[in-house]
């Protein structure tokens, strides 16, 4: 009504979109449009795209109308445990808002902010809470969330399996110095041809050396940079399960 569009205008516009993409699935028939508006029929993903394009709507907003909590995508990803380290779906820019109740302390340069209260219930909180609670601040630019695999002990005990890490994709340069202890040393999230790694790093010529924690008993790995490995970004925060909570589950 606001755009003064008739049913037929929408149908014709959907035909143009379908023609452009060479896919008739984008077409919305007159009867289907009436069912969507009057009977609450859910549109297909292709018709949803066409409707958003025609009516100038944001897809995440429309998905919310159908009960799909797009802002909880990263948090819901935590419900499915994975053995390997991996990236979680991107944190939406609109979700980066400061929560009213914040338990995490402010993040400082190159220091991990480890909060013991966040991740044991991380699957039940939205990704915006995870993002801001780990950093203790708001950011204009979105950051990525990554998860340490359930079988990845390479950075334990600093980053035990199941930890959720905050990654700043603007910080890709490997630092050569500037830290005093292992807690101060920057940790980087890395992508290789075989998957993802989360390690300390150092450059040696054209090679990037991915360094695990000594407690893991794993050996450093060498990669030709940037041919064999890519720096996703620097880990700026981490939230992990409380050891006591994990022990109680084991005893039970």
C-alpha positions in Angstrom: 0.0 0.0 0.0 2.8 2.4 0.8 4.4 1.7 -2.5 1.1 1.8 -4.4 1.7 -1.6 -5.9 -1.0 -3.8 -7.3 -0.9 -7.6 -7.3 -0.2 -7.5 -11.1 2.7 -5.1 -10.6 4.3 -7.5 -8.2 3.7 -10.5 -10.5 5.2 -8.6 -13.5 8.2 -7.5 -11.5 8.9 -11.1 -10.3 8.9 -12.2 -14.0 11.6 -9.6 -14.7 13.7 -10.9 -11.8 13.2 -14.5 -12.9 14.2 -13.5 -16.4 17.4 -11.7 -15.2 18.5 -14.7 -13.2 17.3 -17.4 -15.7 15.3 -19.2 -13.0 11.5 -19.4 -13.0 11.6 -20.2 -9.3 11.8 -16.4 -8.7 8.4 -15.9 -10.4 5.4 -15.2 -8.1 2.0 -16.2 -9.6 -1.0 -14.1 -8.8 -2.7 -17.0 -6.9 0.5 -17.6 -4.9 0.8 -13.9 -4.0 -2.7 -13.9 -2.7 -2.1 -17.0 -0.6 1.1 -15.5 0.9 -0.8 -12.3 1.9 -4.2 -13.7 2.9 -3.5 -17.3 4.0 -0.1 -16.9 5.6 1.5 -19.3 3.1 5.3 -19.3 3.5 7.1 -18.3 0.2 10.0 -20.3 -1.1 13.4 -18.9 -0.7 13.4 -17.7 -4.4 10.0 -16.0 -4.0 11.1 -14.5 -0.7 14.0 -12.9 -2.5 11.7 -11.5 -5.2 9.3 -10.1 -2.6 12.2 -8.4 -0.7 13.5 -6.9 -3.9 10.1 -5.7 -5.1 8.9 -4.4 -1.7 12.4 -3.0 -0.7 12.6 -5.2 2.4 15.6 -6.6 4.3 15.7 -10.4 4.1 16.7 -10.9 7.8 13.7 -8.8 8.9 11.3 -10.8 6.7 12.8 -14.1 8.0 12.1 -12.9 11.5 8.4 -12.4 10.5 8.3 -16.2 9.8 9.9 -17.0 13.2 13.5 -17.6 11.9 15.8 -16.0 14.5 18.6 -14.9 12.1 20.4 -13.1 14.9 20.8 -16.4 16.8 22.5 -18.2 13.9 25.9 -18.3 15.4 24.6 -19.3 18.9 22.5 -22.0 17.4 25.5 -23.3 15.5 27.0 -24.2 18.9 24.3 -26.8 19.5 26.0 -29.0 16.9 29.4 -30.1 18.2 32.3 -30.3 15.7 35.6 -32.1 16.2 37.6 -29.6 14.0 38.2 -25.9 14.6 36.0 -23.8 12.3 34.4 -20.4 11.7 30.9 -19.7 12.8 28.4 -17.7 10.6 29.3 -14.1 10.4 28.1 -11.7 13.1 25.6 -9.4 11.5 26.4 -5.7 11.7 22.9 -4.9 13.0 23.5 -7.4 15.9 26.5 -5.6 17.2 24.7 -3.7 19.9 25.7 -3.4 23.5 23.7 -5.6 25.9 22.2 -4.0 29.0 23.8 -6.6 31.3 27.5 -7.1 30.6 29.6 -9.5 32.6 32.8 -9.3 30.7 35.7 -6.9 31.6 37.0 -4.5 28.9 39.4 -6.0 26.4 43.0 -4.7 26.3 45.4 -4.8 23.4 46.8 -8.3 22.8 45.3 -9.6 26.1 42.7 -12.4 26.0 39.6 -11.6 28.0 38.5 -15.1 29.2 35.1 -15.1 30.8 34.1 -18.3 32.6 30.4 -17.5 32.6 29.6 -17.1 28.9 30.2 -20.3 27.0 28.6 -22.9 29.2 25.3 -21.4 28.1 26.6 -19.9 24.8 24.1 -21.9 22.7 21.2 -20.2 24.4 22.3 -16.6 23.9 22.3 -14.4 20.7 25.5 -13.8 18.8 25.4 -10.1 19.6 25.7 -11.0 23.3 28.7 -13.2 22.6 30.4 -10.5 20.5 30.0 -7.6 22.9 30.5 -9.6 26.1 33.8 -11.0 24.9 35.2 -7.6 23.8 33.6 -5.5 26.5 32.8 -2.8 23.9 30.8 -2.1 20.8 32.3 -2.2 17.3 31.1 -0.5 14.2 32.7 -3.2 12.0 31.4 -6.8 12.4 33.8 -9.5 13.7 33.8 -13.2 13.1 33.2 -15.9 15.6 35.2 -19.1 15.5 35.0 -22.3 17.5 37.8 -24.5 18.7 37.0 -28.0 17.7 36.0 -30.6 20.4 39.1 -32.6 19.6 41.5 -29.7 19.0 43.9 -29.5 22.0 46.6 -27.5 20.2 46.1 -24.3 22.3 44.9 -25.8 25.5 44.8 -24.7 28.3 44.6 -21.1 26.9 42.0 -22.1 24.3 40.5 -25.5 25.4 38.3 -27.5 23.0 34.8 -25.9 22.6 36.0 -22.4 23.2 34.4 -19.6 21.1 36.8 -17.0 19.9 36.3 -13.5 18.6 38.3 -12.7 15.4 39.2 -9.3 14.1 39.6 -9.7 10.4 41.3 -6.3 10.0 44.3 -7.5 12.1 46.1 -9.9 9.7 49.7 -8.8 10.2 51.8 -11.2 12.3 53.3 -9.4 15.2 57.1 -9.9 15.7 57.2 -8.7 19.3 55.4 -6.7 21.9 54.4 -9.3 24.5 55.9 -10.4 27.8 54.0 -13.6 28.6 52.1 -16.3 26.6 48.9 -14.6 27.6 50.0 -11.4 26.0 51.1 -13.0 22.7 48.7 -12.6 19.9 46.9 -15.7 18.7 45.7 -15.9 15.1 42.9 -17.8 13.4 44.2 -19.4 10.2 42.8 -21.1 7.1 44.7 -23.8 5.3 43.8 -26.2 2.5 42.9 -28.8 5.0 40.8 -26.6 7.4 41.3 -24.0 10.1 43.9 -23.6 12.8 44.2 -21.3 15.9 47.8 -20.7 16.9 50.5 -18.4 17.8 52.5 -17.4 14.7 55.8 -16.2 13.5 57.2 -15.4 10.0 60.4 -16.8 8.8 61.2 -15.6 5.3 58.2 -16.6 3.1 57.0 -19.2 5.6 54.4 -18.8 8.3 55.1 -21.0 11.4 51.9 -22.0 13.3 53.0 -22.6 16.9 50.8 -24.7 19.3 50.9 -24.5 23.1 53.7 -26.5 24.6 51.2 -28.4 26.8 49.6 -29.9 23.7 52.8 -31.8 22.8 52.1 -30.9 19.1 54.9 -29.7 16.8 54.9 -26.4 15.0 53.7 -26.4 11.4 55.3 -24.6 8.5 53.3 -23.2 5.6 54.3 -21.2 2.5 52.6 -17.8 3.0 50.3 -16.9 1.5 50.2 -19.8 -0.9 49.3 -22.5 1.6 47.8 -20.6 4.4 45.7 -17.4 5.0 45.4 -15.3 8.1 41.7 -14.9 8.9 42.5 -12.5 11.7 43.7 -12.0 15.3 41.8 -13.5 18.2 40.6 -10.6 20.3 38.5 -12.5 22.9 37.5 -15.9 24.0 34.7 -17.4 26.1 35.0 -21.0 27.4 33.3 -23.5 29.6 34.0 -23.4 33.3 36.2 -26.3 34.4 34.0 -27.0 37.4 30.9 -27.4 35.2 32.8 -29.8 32.9 34.0 -31.9 35.9 30.5 -32.2 37.3 29.2 -33.5 34.0 32.0 -36.1 33.9 31.2 -37.3 37.4 27.5 -37.6 36.6 
